[in-house]
Amino acid sequence: MPNPIHGIFLPKKVFVTGASATSSTSPLNAFDAALIKAKIAQCNLVCVSSILPPDAEFVENNDEITPGTITFCVMARMDGNPGETIGAGIGWAWGITQDGKKYGIVAEAHGYKDKDAIERELKWKLQEMAKVRQMQLLSVETRLECLEVPKGKYGSAVVALVYVPWSDEEAKREVQEENFVQREIMKSSLRNNHLRVNSKVLLR
């Protein structure tokens, strides 16, 4: 059954992006450079908390958001000084609650940490978020950025899950929950299989 829409702020399309960069000027300039590499520097980014709509569709970032657009995102950011190891990451998962509600959750992590530490933290946070919601997780994915800041530079690592600005038609839609879990799990499985195949090729 479709869910009713409460208000117009219900994004449908999302993408995940990230980058790390350095600057000899300041951490802020390193952050700006990372946003440019991640292709979201043209957006007026507004950080929000961490729920994916039931019918959210993951798309590629095609860099077509009009410059100056107010753009909502879940962001992880870590700035660093010369010689420091910094990391940032986003994790997202689809699940179903005990009362049958289907949607996604998003977690962020950052710190003076490498990729393994960031990934462990993200998965732990997602499990805790699911636990307090009495939600069964059906798939989990992560995106990570880490950097060893070189001598004489400032560094910044950024990962963002971006909610693509929506059209009037999307804002007025009814949310169809059917098959969203199966669709996202299938996409996740295909991505993981592709990574395993590539790993086998490299090992040869």
Summary of the structure (lengths in Angstrom):
residues: 204
radius of gyration: 17.9
end to end distance: 49.5
largest distance: 58.0
contacts: 657
relative contact order: 0.25
helix: 28%
strand: 39%
